[in-house]
């Protein structure tokens, strides 16, 4: 069972997958400093599915990139599996799925999934088993010999997820992976992602601009304000773990979506 926010605070952050305290990040630019994140305090426990939502430029992706050690915070503290973000990166503690599938067109889907395994020095036999297992997880077992250009956009994103899962990291960071897809494909991939999460018990951090997507997928929704990015609300989902698509028409779902929408309106200045 996922702990409540009060239980997390009582237990402290020592066993958290991600723990941010007073986290801030300021970029130095030719026009002066730009504060991207300010005083972010958040704890994410093992097995949670946490979505980050907010207006463009609010720091959602920046926060994800600090977890991945692709950006360096300038204030506060951040740990990933009890380590610094840099140590977690070196330990291959996470998989990262970008907005675009970013597959190499000259490699087959199997060889794209194999890329991190090759870099990390897995044996050929181990690579083949991991490729087989992860392609099966994302329902692409029959497409391993195909090239990316022979697959639809949704299938390419599933291959990208398989690549991120191939070395079996417990943490999956996903930066708006379905944002460029049409609504029907997006709904299907949302369903498949929930099924994958249920089978693997990964901890997932998911950036999105879509309120229905955030509510449908998440155990918690983190609402962020415009720059400097701050956490303005953390909404606990009361939906069951098994969620058919038509749950989006229920009063419970609509009530959570309304709270997310209210949080976004409250934190947004339309005069900017």
C-alpha positions as a Markdown table, in Angstrom:
| # | Residue | x | y | z |
|---|---|---|---|---|
| 1 | Unk | 0.0 | 0.0 | 0.0 |
| 2 | Unk | 1.3 | 3.5 | -0.9 |
| 3 | Unk | 1.8 | 5.6 | 2.3 |
| 4 | Unk | -0.1 | 8.8 | 2.8 |
| 5 | Unk | 1.7 | 12.2 | 2.8 |
| 6 | Unk | 1.4 | 12.3 | 6.6 |
| 7 | Unk | 3.0 | 8.8 | 6.9 |
| 8 | Unk | 5.8 | 9.9 | 4.6 |
| 9 | Unk | 6.6 | 12.9 | 6.8 |
| 10 | Unk | 6.4 | 10.8 | 10.0 |
| 11 | Unk | 8.8 | 8.2 | 8.6 |
| 12 | Unk | 11.2 | 10.7 | 7.2 |
| 13 | Unk | 13.1 | 10.6 | 3.9 |
| 14 | Unk | 15.8 | 8.0 | 4.8 |
| 15 | Unk | 14.1 | 5.1 | 2.8 |
| 16 | Unk | 12.7 | 7.3 | 0.0 |
| 17 | Unk | 13.6 | 6.7 | -3.6 |
| 18 | Unk | 13.7 | 10.4 | -4.2 |
| 19 | Unk | 14.0 | 13.0 | -1.4 |
| 20 | Unk | 14.2 | 16.8 | -2.3 |
| 21 | Unk | 14.6 | 19.4 | 0.5 |
| 22 | Unk | 14.7 | 23.1 | -0.2 |
| 23 | Unk | 15.8 | 22.3 | -3.8 |
| 24 | Unk | 16.6 | 25.2 | -6.0 |
| 25 | Unk | 18.2 | 25.7 | -9.4 |
| 26 | Unk | 19.3 | 29.0 | -10.9 |
| 27 | Unk | 20.7 | 29.2 | -14.4 |
| 28 | Unk | 23.3 | 31.8 | -15.3 |
| 29 | Unk | 22.5 | 33.4 | -18.7 |
| 30 | Unk | 23.8 | 36.3 | -20.7 |
| 31 | Unk | 20.7 | 38.2 | -19.6 |
| 32 | Unk | 21.3 | 37.5 | -15.9 |
| 33 | Unk | 20.3 | 34.7 | -13.5 |
| 34 | Unk | 17.1 | 32.7 | -14.2 |
| 35 | Unk | 15.6 | 30.8 | -11.3 |
| 36 | Unk | 14.1 | 27.6 | -12.6 |
| 37 | Unk | 13.3 | 25.9 | -9.3 |
| 38 | Unk | 12.7 | 27.3 | -5.8 |
| 39 | Unk | 12.3 | 25.5 | -2.5 |
| 40 | Unk | 11.1 | 22.2 | -3.8 |
| 41 | Unk | 10.3 | 19.8 | -1.0 |
| 42 | Unk | 9.1 | 16.3 | -2.1 |
| 43 | Unk | 9.5 | 12.7 | -1.1 |
| 44 | Unk | 8.7 | 9.8 | -3.4 |
| 45 | Unk | 8.5 | 6.3 | -2.1 |
| 46 | Unk | 9.2 | 3.0 | -3.8 |
| 47 | Unk | 6.4 | 1.8 | -6.1 |
| 48 | Unk | 4.7 | 5.2 | -6.5 |
| 49 | Unk | 3.5 | 6.6 | -9.8 |
| 50 | Unk | 4.0 | 10.4 | -9.4 |
| 51 | Unk | 3.0 | 12.8 | -12.2 |
| 52 | Unk | 4.3 | 16.4 | -12.5 |
| 53 | Unk | 2.0 | 18.9 | -14.1 |
| 54 | Unk | 2.2 | 22.7 | -14.6 |
| 55 | Unk | 2.4 | 25.4 | -17.3 |
| 56 | Unk | 5.3 | 25.4 | -19.7 |
| 57 | Unk | 8.4 | 26.7 | -18.1 |
| 58 | Unk | 7.4 | 25.7 | -14.6 |
| 59 | Unk | 10.4 | 23.4 | -14.0 |
| 60 | Unk | 8.8 | 20.0 | -14.4 |
| 61 | Unk | 11.4 | 18.7 | -16.8 |
| 62 | Unk | 14.2 | 20.6 | -15.0 |
| 63 | Unk | 13.3 | 18.7 | -11.8 |
| 64 | Unk | 13.3 | 15.4 | -13.6 |
| 65 | Unk | 16.7 | 16.3 | -15.1 |
| 66 | Unk | 18.1 | 17.1 | -11.6 |
| 67 | Unk | 17.1 | 13.6 | -10.5 |
| 68 | Unk | 18.9 | 12.2 | -13.5 |
| 69 | Unk | 22.0 | 14.4 | -12.8 |
| 70 | Unk | 21.6 | 16.2 | -16.1 |
| 71 | Unk | 21.3 | 19.5 | -14.2 |
| 72 | Unk | 23.0 | 20.5 | -11.0 |
| 73 | Unk | 20.9 | 22.1 | -8.2 |
| 74 | Unk | 22.2 | 25.4 | -6.8 |
| 75 | Unk | 20.4 | 25.1 | -3.5 |
| 76 | Unk | 19.0 | 22.5 | -1.1 |
| 77 | Unk | 19.6 | 18.8 | -1.2 |
| 78 | Unk | 18.5 | 15.8 | -3.4 |
| 79 | Unk | 19.0 | 12.1 | -2.9 |
| 80 | Unk | 18.1 | 9.2 | -5.2 |
| 81 | Unk | 18.0 | 5.8 | -3.5 |
| 82 | Unk | 19.8 | 7.4 | -0.6 |
| 83 | Unk | 22.7 | 8.6 | -2.8 |
| 84 | Unk | 23.5 | 11.8 | -4.5 |
| 85 | Unk | 22.1 | 12.2 | -8.0 |
| 86 | Unk | 25.6 | 11.8 | -9.4 |
| 87 | Unk | 26.1 | 8.6 | -7.6 |
| 88 | Unk | 22.7 | 7.3 | -8.7 |
| 89 | Unk | 23.6 | 8.1 | -12.3 |
| 90 | Unk | 26.9 | 6.3 | -12.0 |
| 91 | Unk | 25.1 | 3.3 | -10.4 |
| 92 | Unk | 22.6 | 3.2 | -13.3 |
| 93 | Unk | 19.8 | 3.6 | -10.8 |
| 94 | Unk | 17.2 | 4.9 | -13.3 |
| 95 | Unk | 15.9 | 4.7 | -16.8 |
| 96 | Unk | 15.0 | 7.8 | -18.7 |
| 97 | Unk | 12.4 | 8.1 | -21.4 |
| 98 | Unk | 12.5 | 11.4 | -23.4 |
| 99 | Unk | 9.7 | 13.3 | -25.2 |
| 100 | Unk | 11.0 | 11.9 | -28.5 |
| 101 | Unk | 11.8 | 8.2 | -28.9 |
| 102 | Unk | 15.4 | 9.0 | -29.9 |
| 103 | Unk | 16.0 | 5.6 | -31.5 |
| 104 | Unk | 19.0 | 5.2 | -33.9 |
| 105 | Unk | 17.5 | 4.6 | -37.4 |
| 106 | Unk | 20.3 | 2.4 | -38.5 |
| 107 | Unk | 19.8 | 0.0 | -35.6 |
| 108 | Unk | 17.0 | -2.5 | -35.4 |
| 109 | Unk | 14.6 | -2.3 | -32.4 |
| 110 | Unk | 16.5 | -5.1 | -30.7 |
| 111 | Unk | 19.8 | -3.3 | -31.2 |
| 112 | Unk | 18.4 | 0.0 | -29.9 |
| 113 | Unk | 17.2 | -1.8 | -26.7 |
| 114 | Unk | 20.6 | -3.4 | -26.5 |
| 115 | Unk | 22.5 | -0.1 | -26.6 |
| 116 | Unk | 22.7 | 0.6 | -22.8 |
| 117 | Unk | 23.4 | -3.1 | -22.2 |
| 118 | Unk | 26.4 | -2.9 | -24.6 |
| 119 | Unk | 27.7 | 0.2 | -22.9 |
| 120 | Unk | 27.3 | -1.4 | -19.5 |
| 121 | Unk | 29.2 | -4.5 | -20.6 |
| 122 | Unk | 26.5 | -7.2 | -20.3 |
| 123 | Unk | 27.3 | -10.5 | -21.9 |
| 124 | Unk | 25.7 | -11.4 | -25.3 |
| 125 | Unk | 23.6 | -14.0 | -23.6 |
| 126 | Unk | 22.4 | -11.7 | -20.9 |
| 127 | Unk | 21.7 | -9.0 | -23.5 |
| 128 | Unk | 19.5 | -11.4 | -25.5 |
| 129 | Unk | 17.5 | -12.4 | -22.5 |
| 130 | Unk | 17.0 | -8.8 | -21.4 |
| 131 | Unk | 16.0 | -7.7 | -24.9 |
| 132 | Unk | 13.5 | -10.6 | -25.1 |
| 133 | Unk | 12.0 | -9.9 | -21.7 |
| 134 | Unk | 11.6 | -6.1 | -22.1 |
| 135 | Unk | 10.2 | -6.3 | -25.7 |
| 136 | Unk | 7.7 | -8.7 | -24.3 |
| 137 | Unk | 6.8 | -6.3 | -21.5 |
| 138 | Unk | 5.9 | -3.6 | -24.0 |
| 139 | Unk | 4.2 | -6.0 | -26.5 |
| 140 | Unk | 6.8 | -5.6 | -29.2 |
| 141 | Unk | 8.1 | -9.2 | -29.3 |
| 142 | Unk | 7.4 | -9.6 | -33.0 |
| 143 | Unk | 9.1 | -6.3 | -34.0 |
| 144 | Unk | 12.6 | -6.8 | -32.7 |
| 145 | Unk | 14.1 | -7.2 | -36.2 |
| 146 | Unk | 12.3 | -4.1 | -37.6 |
| 147 | Unk | 13.9 | -0.6 | -37.9 |
| 148 | Unk | 12.4 | 2.4 | -36.1 |
| 149 | Unk | 11.1 | 3.9 | -39.4 |
| 150 | Unk | 9.0 | 0.8 | -39.9 |
| 151 | Unk | 7.1 | 1.3 | -36.7 |
| 152 | Unk | 4.4 | 3.8 | -35.7 |
| 153 | Unk | 5.1 | 6.7 | -33.3 |
| 154 | Unk | 3.4 | 4.8 | -30.5 |
| 155 | Unk | 5.4 | 1.7 | -31.1 |
| 156 | Unk | 8.6 | 3.7 | -31.2 |
| 157 | Unk | 7.8 | 5.1 | -27.8 |
| 158 | Unk | 7.2 | 1.6 | -26.5 |
| 159 | Unk | 10.6 | 0.6 | -27.8 |
| 160 | Unk | 12.1 | 3.6 | -26.0 |
| 161 | Unk | 10.5 | 2.5 | -22.8 |
| 162 | Unk | 11.9 | -1.0 | -23.4 |
| 163 | Unk | 15.4 | 0.4 | -23.7 |
| 164 | Unk | 14.9 | 2.3 | -20.4 |
| 165 | Unk | 13.8 | -0.9 | -18.7 |
| 166 | Unk | 16.5 | -3.2 | -20.2 |
| 167 | Unk | 18.9 | -2.9 | -17.3 |
| 168 | Unk | 16.2 | -3.3 | -14.8 |
| 169 | Unk | 16.5 | 0.0 | -12.9 |
| 170 | Unk | 13.9 | 0.4 | -10.2 |
| 171 | Unk | 13.2 | 4.1 | -11.1 |
| 172 | Unk | 11.8 | 5.2 | -14.4 |
| 173 | Unk | 11.9 | 8.9 | -15.4 |
| 174 | Unk | 9.5 | 9.8 | -18.2 |
| 175 | Unk | 9.4 | 13.3 | -19.7 |
| 176 | Unk | 6.1 | 13.7 | -21.5 |
| 177 | Unk | 6.6 | 10.6 | -23.6 |
| 178 | Unk | 3.2 | 10.6 | -25.2 |
| 179 | Unk | 2.7 | 14.3 | -25.8 |
| 180 | Unk | 3.2 | 14.2 | -29.5 |
| 181 | Unk | 0.8 | 11.2 | -30.1 |
| 182 | Unk | -2.8 | 11.4 | -31.1 |
| 183 | Unk | -5.5 | 10.9 | -28.4 |
| 184 | Unk | -6.4 | 7.3 | -29.3 |
| 185 | Unk | -2.8 | 6.1 | -29.3 |
| 186 | Unk | -2.1 | 8.0 | -26.1 |
| 187 | Unk | -5.1 | 6.4 | -24.4 |
| 188 | Unk | -3.8 | 3.0 | -25.4 |
| 189 | Unk | -0.3 | 3.7 | -24.2 |
| 190 | Unk | -1.6 | 5.0 | -20.9 |
| 191 | Unk | -3.4 | 1.7 | -20.4 |
| 192 | Unk | -0.3 | -0.3 | -21.3 |
| 193 | Unk | 1.9 | 1.8 | -19.0 |
| 194 | Unk | -0.4 | 1.2 | -16.1 |
| 195 | Unk | -0.2 | -2.6 | -16.9 |
| 196 | Unk | 3.6 | -2.4 | -17.1 |
| 197 | Unk | 3.8 | -0.5 | -13.8 |
| 198 | Unk | 1.6 | -3.1 | -12.1 |
| 199 | Unk | 3.8 | -6.0 | -13.4 |
| 200 | Unk | 7.1 | -4.4 | -12.5 |
| 201 | Unk | 6.4 | -2.3 | -9.4 |
| 202 | Unk | 8.8 | 0.4 | -10.7 |
| 203 | Unk | 8.8 | 3.8 | -9.2 |
| 204 | Unk | 7.7 | 6.2 | -12.0 |
| 205 | Unk | 8.1 | 10.0 | -12.3 |
| 206 | Unk | 6.1 | 11.2 | -15.2 |
| 207 | Unk | 6.0 | 14.7 | -16.7 |
| 208 | Unk | 2.8 | 15.7 | -18.5 |
| 209 | Unk | 0.7 | 18.8 | -19.6 |
| 210 | Unk | -2.5 | 16.7 | -19.6 |
| 211 | Unk | -4.8 | 16.8 | -16.5 |
| 212 | Unk | -6.7 | 13.6 | -17.5 |
| 213 | Unk | -3.4 | 11.8 | -18.2 |
| 214 | Unk | -2.0 | 12.8 | -14.8 |
| 215 | Unk | -5.1 | 11.8 | -12.9 |
| 216 | Unk | -5.5 | 8.5 | -14.8 |
| 217 | Unk | -2.0 | 7.3 | -14.3 |
| 218 | Unk | -0.9 | 8.5 | -10.9 |
| 219 | Unk | -0.9 | 7.6 | -7.2 |
| 220 | Unk | 0.0 | 11.3 | -6.6 |
| 221 | Unk | -0.1 | 14.4 | -8.8 |
| 222 | Unk | 2.4 | 17.2 | -8.1 |
| 223 | Unk | 1.1 | 20.6 | -9.2 |
| 224 | Unk | 3.8 | 23.1 | -10.0 |
| 225 | Unk | 3.7 | 26.9 | -10.4 |
| 226 | Unk | 5.2 | 29.1 | -13.2 |
| 227 | Unk | 8.9 | 30.0 | -12.9 |
| 228 | Unk | 10.4 | 29.8 | -10.5 |
| 229 | Unk | 9.0 | 26.3 | -10.2 |
| 230 | Unk | 7.5 | 25.5 | -6.9 |
| 231 | Unk | 5.3 | 22.7 | -5.6 |
| 232 | Unk | 1.9 | 24.3 | -5.0 |
| 233 | Unk | -0.1 | 21.1 | -4.3 |
| 234 | Unk | 0.4 | 17.4 | -3.9 |
| 235 | Unk | -2.8 | 15.5 | -4.6 |
| 236 | Unk | -3.2 | 11.9 | -3.4 |
| 237 | Unk | -5.3 | 9.8 | -5.7 |
| 238 | Unk | -8.1 | 7.8 | -4.2 |
| 239 | Unk | -8.7 | 5.8 | -7.4 |
| 240 | Unk | -8.1 | 2.0 | -7.4 |
| 241 | Unk | -4.9 | 0.6 | -8.8 |
| 242 | Unk | -6.8 | -1.1 | -11.6 |
| 243 | Unk | -8.2 | 1.7 | -13.8 |
| 244 | Unk | -10.2 | 1.0 | -17.0 |
| 245 | Unk | -10.4 | 4.0 | -19.3 |
| 246 | Unk | -14.0 | 4.7 | -18.5 |
| 247 | Unk | -13.0 | 5.5 | -14.9 |
| 248 | Unk | -12.4 | 9.0 | -16.4 |
| 249 | Unk | -16.2 | 9.5 | -16.5 |
| 250 | Unk | -16.7 | 8.8 | -12.8 |
| 251 | Unk | -17.4 | 11.5 | -10.2 |
| 252 | Unk | -14.3 | 10.5 | -8.2 |
| 253 | Unk | -12.0 | 11.0 | -11.2 |
| 254 | Unk | -13.6 | 14.3 | -12.2 |
| 255 | Unk | -13.3 | 15.6 | -8.6 |
| 256 | Unk | -9.5 | 14.9 | -8.6 |
| 257 | Unk | -9.2 | 16.5 | -12.1 |
| 258 | Unk | -11.1 | 19.6 | -10.8 |
| 259 | Unk | -8.7 | 19.9 | -7.9 |
| 260 | Unk | -5.7 | 19.7 | -10.3 |
| 261 | Unk | -7.3 | 22.3 | -12.5 |
| 262 | Unk | -8.0 | 24.6 | -9.5 |
| 263 | Unk | -4.3 | 24.2 | -8.4 |
| 264 | Unk | -3.0 | 25.2 | -11.8 |
| 265 | Unk | -5.3 | 28.2 | -12.0 |
| 266 | Unk | -4.3 | 29.3 | -8.5 |
| 267 | Unk | -0.6 | 29.1 | -9.2 |
| 268 | Unk | -0.7 | 30.8 | -12.6 |
| 269 | Unk | -0.5 | 34.5 | -13.3 |
| 270 | Unk | -2.3 | 35.2 | -16.6 |
| 271 | Unk | -0.8 | 38.7 | -16.7 |
| 272 | Unk | 2.7 | 37.3 | -17.4 |
